Amino acid sequence: RDAPGAAPPQTARRIQAARPAATPVRCSREAGSLTRGSANTAPRSKHLEVDDAWADTLPLVAPWDHGVPALLHPLPNQDFVDEEPPSGSASELDDAWADGPPARAEQSAPSAEQPLVKQEIRSEVSWRPRQLTPPEIPLEYYGFAGTVVEVNACHDEAGSRFAEIFSRSRFEVAFPEASGLPLVVGLDFEWKPDRRASDDNPIALIQLACWDTVLLIRTTQCSELPQWFIDFLESKDILKAVASFDLSDRDKLKNSFGWDFTAAHEETFLDIAALAHERNVPHGMFKMAAFFETPMLKLKAVGASNWAKEGGLTACQQQYASDDAFFQLCLLGKLLEHSPPLPEEASACQCLASWQVTKSRTQALLKRVDNSTYRRGFFDLRAATEEAARELCNALGAGGCTSINDLRNARKVKKMLPDLQKQCGLSLNSSFLRQNADLFQVFMDGHQKVRLRSAGDDASDEDPGDVGDDEEVFLSEVLESLVAYSPPLDKRPSVFGRHVPEPFWVPARAILSKQQRARLEACVHQSDAMEASFSDSDGLLLRLARHPRAADDVEHLERCMAALQSSLGLSEDEARSRLRADEKFMQFWGTLRILEAGSSEEASVERSLKARTRILTDAQRLGERVNPPVSWEEARTGLEKVKWYRQLLGDCLASPNPNTEAEVQGCLDLLASAWPDLASVKDFKKRKADGTDAEKEPKKHKGVDGRGTDPKGKDQGKGGKGKEKGKGKRKDKGKGEENGIAQRNR
C-alpha cells in the first residue's frame, strides 16, 4: 500500500501528508474522483473535513469511499467510530470534538467492473480503536474583554445595532489610516446539539466580531434571515473570518434559513482552517491559538450546551460565543502575518493590510486569565474520581460499573468537592466525566452509569500463554495481589467488628489484566492458597484460602490448650476437645489462616481466643459452685448472656491487673449466688463501698432563680434575677414571686 506507484493513501491524514502543503485536495462526490484545487481554495466536501485531527481514528477505506465505510465485522469490546459526530459550531467540531467520530460519508456505487476489486479491498479493511487523550487544560488562557451585545434577530433593534457597530463610518473614525481597506468580521454559529443522526436543529445563535465588539444574535424565533444580515453575507466590502465553514455551517445556513452559499460569495469568506492547512499550522482553533501563544479556553460542556433555550444566554455561553468569533478574527490576522499571501490572493492581501492597521487595538482586548487553580483542581478531582471508580467498579456485585452518586459519596471525592466548587466551580457530573473520556465511559442501563475504560487492556493481542513459563511464580504474584486488595469502605469486612472475620470474594478484574485472568483460569487449580468461582455479573472470582505469610494457627491452639490445662487441671485431650467443641472459638481460630503473622488483625483474633478460653475456665468453676452443680456447657451459656461479665472480662484482658481480676471474681460470686436468675445481676453493676445497692440518683440541675430540677427540663421556670422574671414553657408561664425568686418546680 505504501510502495511507490501503489493506490492513493486512504485516510484524510495520509492524503494531507502525501500532497504538497500549498495544494489542497478537493474531494468530489463522484466515485473515485480526487482533484487538486488552487492554493487559496478550501475543500468543498463536507465529507472530507478540513480539520483532519480525527483522521487517525478512521479505518482504511476503498478509493471510491470519501468517508468512513460501513462496519462489516466489528470485533467485541472495541470502541469503533461508527456513529455520527456531535454537532455544534464548525469551530467546536474542528477542535473540541476532535476526539469524537467523524460523519460517515455516502458511498458511491461501484461500476460493473469493480465488485471483485471491491471485495478484495474490503477484506483488508482494518479497524482501530479510538485513541483518547487526557483533556488539555491550559495554565493560563486569553479571553475577549471587550463589549458584548446580545439581540434578537426578529426585533428591529438587531438591525440598528448591527448598522451601528459594523458601519463603515465608525470603522474609519476609529482607524483613519484604514481608508480603502475592507472591514474584517469574525463570523460563527451555534445551535442546539444534534444528539441523534436524525436531528437537524436550526441555528440558534449568530456571532459577529469586530475589533472591539461582539454582537450575539439570537435566531431561535426566526425561520428566515433578516434582509440586513443577508446583505452582510453577500457584501463584497466586508470580509468574513470563518472556521471550517464548509464542514457544517454552510449546510446549517441552508437548512435553517434557506440561504445558499455560492461561488460568488467565496472570495469574501476566509477560512482559517484552510489557511492553516496551507501554512502547516496546527488546525483547530484551540491548537491554533496555542501555536500563536494566545491559548483560549474551549469548554466542551459549554459548547455542547443548549443554545436554543428560552431566555438569555448564560454568562458562560456569552463568553464562549464571544471568544469563538473574536479569536477567528485574531487568528486570521496572525495566520496571514505568519505566512503572507501571494499577490494574486487579493482578498487575503487586503485582509492582512486591514489587520496590520487594527492589530494593536484588537489584541489589547485579549485579557490573560490565570487558570492554574482550575487546572490543579480539575486534575485533582480527575485522579480522585479515577481512584474511586476503580475501587467501586471492581467491588463484588458492582458488575464492573458504578453510578455518579456513588462516586460523589466516595470518601476522598466527597471531601474535596465542596472546596473545588467554591474555588473554581468544579463539580462531579456527567459533563466532567465526558471531558475525561480517556478514563471514563458514561452510558445508560436503566439509569446513568459509569465504568472505567479498558480499551488498552481489551485491545491487546498478547497471548496469555506467553506471559511467563513459571506457573508457581505467577500464582504467587496473583496471591500477593489478592492479599493487597482492599474493597470499598462500605463493603469492607473488618476483623475488629462484632462478627467473626471471613475471607471475601474478590472480582479477578480488580487485580488482574485480561490476559492474566485468562492464564489464571488454566492454572488456578494448582494452588491451595486461593479459591475460584464464577459470577455472571463479575466474572471470575477469587478468595484467599491461606495467607502467604499466615499466622501459626497450631501455635495459637496449643497456647490456649496449655492455659486451659493449667487453670482446670485437664488432660491435653480433654482441653483440645473442649476448645474444639466451642463453636465461637473455632470460628475465630479458623480465620488465622487468612491473616498475616504479626498484624493487628492477628492480635485482635488472639485476644478473642483468650477470651473464649477464659469463658470456658470460668464456666467450669461457676458450674461447680452453684447448687445443684451444672455442666460447664450450661454455665458457659449462662455467662455469655451476662453483659456485665463480658465487659469486665474485656477490661481484664486489655489491662490485666489485680483490680480488674477482683472485679471479675466479684461478678462471678454474684452470678453463683443468683443462679439461675442471672438477669437480676444487672442491677448490681454499680455498688457502694459497703456492699449495698447503689440507687440511681437523678441528675442534679440548678434550682436557683427559677431553674427547676426536672432532668428533662420541661415545664421549668427560666432563671430570673429580678421580680416577676421567671418564665415557663406552658401557656400559664410561671411568674416571679414577691421575693424575686421564681417558681422552681410545678
VEXMARTI-770969 format. One record per residue (C-alpha): residue in three letters; y negated, x negated, z. Coordinates in steps of 0.02 Angstrom, whole numbers, plus 50000, padded with zeros to 5 digits. Each point is the difference from the previous one (the first is absolute). Layout:
// residues N
ALAYXZ ...
***
This chain:
// residues 746
ARG500005000050000 ASP498804985950042 ALA500534988749857 PRO498774996649856 GLY500095013749869 ALA500835012450117 ALA499435017950026 PRO498255002450074 PRO499894999450191 GLN500335017150073 THR498935002350153 ALA498115001550001 ARG499844983850096 ARG501074990449874 ILE498955007249859 GLN498434994050089 ALA500734982750028 ALA500604998249822 ARG498345003749914 PRO498364990549996 ALA498865004450146 ALA498585005949887 THR501065011649891 PRO500555015950087 VAL501545009149939 ARG499765017849946 CYS501525011050019 SER500105015349890 ARG501175014550031 GLU500944998149836 ALA501734992750023 GLY500044981350008 SER498194996549953 LEU499044986350089 THR498334995549923 ARG498654987950053 GLY498255006350026 SER498344991450002 ALA499514989150145 ASN498795012850072 THR501135015149980 ALA500955006650150 PRO501775007049979 ARG499955018449960 SER501755005350056 LYS500155007650172 HIS501824994449998 LEU499564981549997 GLU498884998150151 VAL498574988049984 ASP500374994250176 ASP501814994149991 ALA500174994450180 TRP501515011450015 ALA500874992749848 ASP501234990050105 THR500745016150064 LEU500485006149825 PRO501724998449923 LEU500224992549829 VAL499665012849865 ALA500485001449819 PRO498724995349865 TRP499675018249958 ASP499605004350182 HIS498214999050061 GLY500335002950184 VAL501445002350121 PRO501665005749924 ALA501025013750080 LEU501104994750146 LEU501744998749926 HIS501174994550139 PRO499074997350163 LEU500814989150130 PRO500145006650178 ASN498774995550138 GLN498634993849883 ASP498185005049986 PHE499745002249814 VAL498405003349909 ASP500555017149940 GLU498555011350041 GLU498245003949946 PRO498594989550073 PRO498875007050135 SER498405006249926 GLY498224996350047 SER498594991049915 ALA500374987049869 SER499434986350116 GLU501145006750136 LEU501474999449883 ASP499644982949933 ASP499984991250169 ALA500325010150156 TRP501545007949923 ALA500564984449911 ASP501594999450104 GLY500465017649946 PRO500945005749846 PRO499165001449831 ALA500035015449892 ARG501515002249889 ALA499594999349816 GLU500595012049869 GLN501364991949897 SER499995001849814 ALA501635004649918 PRO500814985549908 SER500365000949816 ALA501715002949926 GLU500334981349986 GLN499624996950184 PRO501315008850109 LEU501244985650006 VAL498634987350036 LYS499275011650129 GLN501685001650086 GLU500214981150005 ILE498274997350072 ARG500175013650131 SER501614992250061 GLU498984984750049 VAL498675009750095 SER499854993150176 TRP499125007950147 ARG499124991250139 PRO499415007350166 ARG498155001250032 GLN499264984450076 LEU498935006150143 THR498804988650091 PRO499045001650163 PRO498295008449984 GLU498504988949970 ILE498725002650137 PRO498484988749977 LEU499214991350148 GLU498335005449929 TYR499465011349859 TYR498435006149913 GLY499435017949987 PHE498595009349914 ALA498525001850118 GLY498775008949886 THR499555018349978 VAL501405012849977 VAL499575017349933 GLU501295014149996 VAL499705015249889 ASN500985014249921 ALA500075000049811 CYS499795018949993 HIS498314999350087 ASP498374997049910 GLU499614986450125 ALA501354989049926 GLY499154998349831 SER498304996450076 ARG500684987050120 PHE500944991649856 ALA498434999649893 GLU499004992850145 ILE501254986350048 PHE500524994349826 SER498365002549906 ARG499404986649882 SER498274999850078 ARG500704996550174 PHE501064985949931 GLU498534991649912 VAL498865002150151 ALA501304991250109 PHE500314986549869 PRO498524997849881 GLU500904985549915 ALA501425012049952 SER498985008149862 GLY501135002549851 LEU501594997050101 PRO501265014050031 LEU500285007950169 VAL501774996250063 VAL500845013150109 GLY501644998950095 LEU501095015149961 ASP501555005750094 PHE500985015950037 GLU501055006950142 TRP501155015050013 LYS501265007850117 PRO501594989549989 ASP501325005949878 ARG501504999950116 ARG501255006449872 ALA500284996249817 SER499495017749956 ASP498344998750092 ASP498394997649901 ASN498595002450123 PRO498265000149922 ILE498664987350037 ALA499175004250165 LEU498704986150014 ILE498974989649879 GLN499174984150062 LEU498514992149914 ALA499244983750063 CYS498434990749952 TRP499214984550080 ASP499505008750163 THR500715017750006 VAL501685008849981 LEU500035018249946 LEU501565009750053 ILE500235015849896 ARG501235013150065 THR500835009549857 THR501235010950096 GLN499155016149942 CYS499744994849819 SER501105004049851 GLU498884990749879 LEU498794985650011 PRO498135003450011 GLN499064995449843 TRP499004986350084 PHE501604990950046 ILE500725001949825 ASP498394992549932 PHE500234985650122 LEU501794996749942 GLU499505000349817 SER498364990550020 LYS499904983549907 ASP498554994050109 ILE501034999450160 LEU501494988550020 LYS501425006450110 ALA501014987950108 VAL501765007250023 ALA501674993750065 SER501625003649906 PHE499165014949920 ASP501405002749874 LEU501335000650135 SER499595017250069 ASP498125003450005 ARG499905003649814 ASP501405013050003 LYS499355007650161 LEU498295002749922 LYS500795009249855 ASN501205010350106 SER498705004250132 PHE498475003849894 GLY500524998949817 TRP498944984649964 ASP500904988349880 PHE499664981549989 THR499784994349819 ALA499794983449914 ALA498135003649986 HIS499854998650189 GLU501044984350016 GLU498604987349982 THR499055006650151 PHE501534999550116 LEU500364982650069 ASP501684999350089 ILE500094986350134 ALA501915000349996 ALA500034995849814 LEU498654986850020 ALA500964992150145 HIS501564998949892 GLU499054991249863 ARG499274987450123 ASN501604996750099 VAL499205007250157 PRO501115009650122 HIS499925018249953 GLY499865014550119 MET498375002350095 PHE500704993950166 LYS500664983649927 MET498504997849886 ALA498785002050144 ALA500964987050101 PHE499974988449849 PHE498095000949997 GLU499914997350189 THR499355017450038 PRO501575008350072 MET499975018850012 LEU500925012250112 LYS501095012549907 LEU500995010550122 LYS501435009449919 ALA499885013550132 VAL498235004149940 GLY500374997849815 ALA501465012150012 SER499055012850105 ASN499505017449943 TRP498434997949897 ALA499965018549958 LYS499905006550178 GLU498655012650044 GLY498424994150083 GLY499234982949986 LEU500884983549984 THR500434990450157 ALA499074983950040 CYS501544989949950 GLN500135009149834 GLN498164997349964 GLN500134981450036 TYR501594998249897 ALA499285009349850 SER498354990650009 ASP500884983250010 ASP501085003949849 ALA498555004149884 PHE498844986550066 PHE501324986349993 GLN500405004649819 LEU498184996849960 CYS499974983450093 LEU501674993749937 LEU499515003749821 GLY498494988450017 LYS501034986550088 LEU501345000649864 LEU498734997749861 GLU499174985850096 HIS501684991850030 SER500415000149814 PRO498525005149890 PRO500385011749854 LEU499954994849819 PRO498395003249902 GLU500835013649896 GLU500415009850159 ALA498315008450007 SER500325012250143 ALA500704986550112 CYS498554988249960 GLN498725013450042 CYS500945004150160 LEU499974981650053 ALA498124999049969 SER499715015750102 TRP501104993250141 GLN499034983850008 VAL498415010050028 THR500715011750133 LYS501234987950080 SER499014994850154 ARG499535017650055 THR501735006849962 GLN500954986850096 ALA498815001850148 LEU500745017150034 LEU501754992950025 LYS500074998150188 ARG501304989050085 VAL501105008650129 ASP501044990450129 ASN501755007449987 SER500914987850116 THR500215012750142 TYR500755013049885 ARG501124987449915 ARG500654993050164 GLY500305017550069 PHE500845005549838 PHE501284986150000 ASP500285001250189 LEU500415018549979 ARG501074996049848 ALA501034987350098 ALA500205011450151 THR500505014749889 GLU501274989449907 GLU500774994450165 ALA500075017950064 ALA500715006649836 ARG501344986649997 GLU500505004650177 LEU499965018849974 CYS500795000649827 ASN501464989250057 ALA500325009850159 LEU501625009650017 GLY499845017349926 ALA498384996349907 GLY500825000349830 GLY498964985249944 CYS498325008950014 THR498745006250126 SER498455010950009 ILE498164995750009 ASN499875008050172 ASP501394988850066 LEU499094984949929 ARG498395005450086 ASN500925001850165 ALA500794982849993 ARG499384990250149 LYS499084986049909 VAL499255011549867 LYS499465013150127 LYS499144986650103 MET498944993049858 LEU499575015949903 PRO498565006250112 ASP499104983249990 LEU500264998649812 GLN499365017749974 LYS498444996050100 GLN499664982749926 CYS500375002549815 GLY500575018049972 LEU501824995549969 SER501375012750031 LEU501855000849965 ASN500305013349868 SER500855002049832 SER498494992349912 PHE500154984150104 LEU501884999149966 ARG499735001949812 GLN498714986150004 ASN501444989550067 ALA501245005849869 ASP500784982649996 LEU500715003750174 PHE500165018950016 GLN500625014649898 VAL499325017350041 PHE501055014649939 MET500375018250037 ASP501655005850074 GLY499565016750076 HIS498494991350074 GLN499134983549969 LYS501054984850044 VAL499794981249991 ARG501234986049966 LEU499864981449973 ARG500154993249826 SER501544989549969 ALA499834997349813 GLY500274981450015 ASP501575002850100 ASP500705013449885 ALA499534991049839 SER500904984050046 ASP501544996349895 GLU500704987550123 ASP501885001550018 PRO500425003250184 GLY501534989149979 ASP498914985049958 VAL498975000650159 GLY501174988050089 ASP501824995750018 ASP500134998350190 GLU500335017750062 GLU500044994450181 VAL498244993049989 PHE499405015649910 LEU500745011550133 SER499234989850139 GLU498295001549916 VAL500225018849985 LEU500505000850183 GLU498444990650052 SER498925011949896 LEU500875014850083 VAL499644992850172 ALA498164996849958 TYR499715017649932 SER498895011050108 PRO499905018649959 PRO498385010150015 LEU499415002250178 ASP500365018650009 LYS501784997149938 ARG500354984450100 PRO501415001250130 SER499594990750159 VAL501184992650129 PHE498645002550129 GLY500095018949983 ARG501045011950102 HIS501355000849867 VAL501374987449969 PRO499494988449856 GLU501005002149841 PRO500064990549836 PHE499025009249866 TRP500245001949814 VAL498814990449887 PRO499725004049814 ALA500534984449905 ARG498465001449889 ALA498934996250153 ILE500674982250012 LEU500834996049833 SER499514999549817 LYS500915010049868 GLN501064985149949 GLN500434995850180 ARG500535017950033 ALA501144999849849 ARG500784983750059 LEU500205006150179 GLU500955015549946 ALA501344988549929 CYS500224989250156 VAL499425010050151 HIS501825003550049 GLN500224981450035 SER498845000750151 ASP500455007650169 ALA498224997550064 MET499285014749902 GLU500515017449947 ALA499585008349835 SER499795018149947 PHE499155009749861 SER498695013749997 ASP499455010649852 SER498164998150048 ASP499994982250069 GLY501424991849903 LEU500944985850082 LEU499844999950191 LEU500394985550116 ARG500284999550188 LEU500154985050114 ALA501734998750077 ARG499764983450087 HIS498464989150020 PRO500214982549928 ARG499424993450170 ALA500695014050105 ALA500044999650191 ASP501664995850081 ASP500665017250046 VAL501594992950081 GLU498964989550118 HIS498985015350052 LEU501585010050032 GLU500784986350106 ARG498394998350100 CYS499995018650042 MET501864999550042 ALA499704985850121 ALA498575009550085 LEU501095015550020 GLN501454989850067 SER498964990950130 SER499145016050060 LEU501545011150015 GLY501434987550011 LEU500835006849843 SER501244991149890 GLU499454993649831 ASP500975013549908 GLU499315013950109 ALA498214993749980 ARG500234999249809 SER500785017250001 ARG498545007850095 LEU498704992049888 ARG500895005849843 ALA500185017450074 ASP498115001150020 GLU499395007249836 LYS498184994950020 PHE500484982250047 MET501044998449842 GLN498615007249892 PHE498764986950059 TRP501304986249994 GLY500455004549820 THR498194997149941 LEU500044981650049 ARG500854996049834 ILE498415004949904 LEU498774991350117 GLU499454981949988 ALA500484988950146 GLY498534996050113 SER498915014149932 SER499045012550105 GLU501175013649934 GLU501504990950072 ALA499114998550168 SER499675018849999 VAL501835003949964 GLU500564987550132 ARG498945009150129 SER500815016549949 LEU501744992350021 LYS499554993950174 ALA499365017450044 ARG501635008149945 THR500994987150100 ARG498965003550155 ILE500235018949978 LEU501894997549995 THR499894989550158 ASP498915012650095 ALA501075014549938 GLN501574992050075 ARG499134997550169 LEU499205017250000 GLY501665008449961 GLU500804991550150 ARG498595005250120 VAL499915018649967 ASN501105012450092 PRO501215003849925 PRO500074984249890 VAL499815002249811 SER500504989249852 TRP498824987049931 GLU499875009949838 GLU499365015550092 ALA498804989650106 ARG499354991449843 THR499645016949919 GLY499025005350154 LEU499004983850008 GLU499475001249819 LYS499175016850036 VAL498874993450139 LYS498364994349921 TRP499394991750160 TYR501544989050005 ARG499794994849820 GLN498184995350029 LEU500424989650153 LEU501424991549908 GLY498834995449858 ASP498764992350122 CYS501404990550086 LEU500634992549836 ALA498244995949938 SER499514990750160 PRO501494997650117 ASN499454997050180 PRO500505006250174 ASN498735014249999 THR500585007849836 GLU501824997950052 ALA499635008650165 GLU499205014749907 VAL501565002049893 GLN501124999850154 GLY498885012750088 CYS500145011549850 LEU501914998250002 ASP500035004450185 LEU499055016049966 LEU501145004349853 ALA501554997350108 SER499335011550137 ALA499455013449877 TRP501584999949893 PRO500355010349898 ASP498255007850005 LEU499174985149917 ALA498575010549928 SER499225001050173 VAL499774981150005 LYS498495001349886 ASP499005006750150 PHE500254983650089 LYS499184989249869 LYS498514996650115 ARG500354997950187 LYS498914995050145 ALA500314984350101 ASP500845010250140 GLY501275007149879 THR499315017750000 ASP499595009349840 ALA498324996349926 GLU499135016249955 LYS499054999849840 GLU498184999950046 PRO498755008549884 LYS498754989149913 LYS498404998950099 HIS498385005549921 LYS498234998650059 GLY499415015150097 VAL498204995450027 ASP498515009149931 GLY500995014249927 ARG501514990449927 GLY501645008750034 THR501714992550037 ASP501075009849876 PRO500974986449900 LYS499745009249837 GLY498145001050031 LYS499905018549956 ASP498865012750084 GLN499074986150092 GLY498184998750040 LYS499064986549909 GLY499214987350116 GLY498235003950049 LYS498854990150110 GLY498705013450035 LYS499975018250042 GLU500895012149885 LYS500634986349880 GLY501865002650017 LYS500755008149844 GLY501745006149958 LYS500985003649840 ARG500275018550031 LYS498785013549955 ASP499505001650181 LYS499484981850013 GLY499874993450177 LYS498254997150061 GLY499424988050134 GLU499955006150178 GLU498465000050108 ASN500414982950071 GLY500044992649824 ILE501894996649998 ALA500895008849856 GLN501575009950024 ARG501494988049997 ASN501495011849977 ARG500165018049948 
***
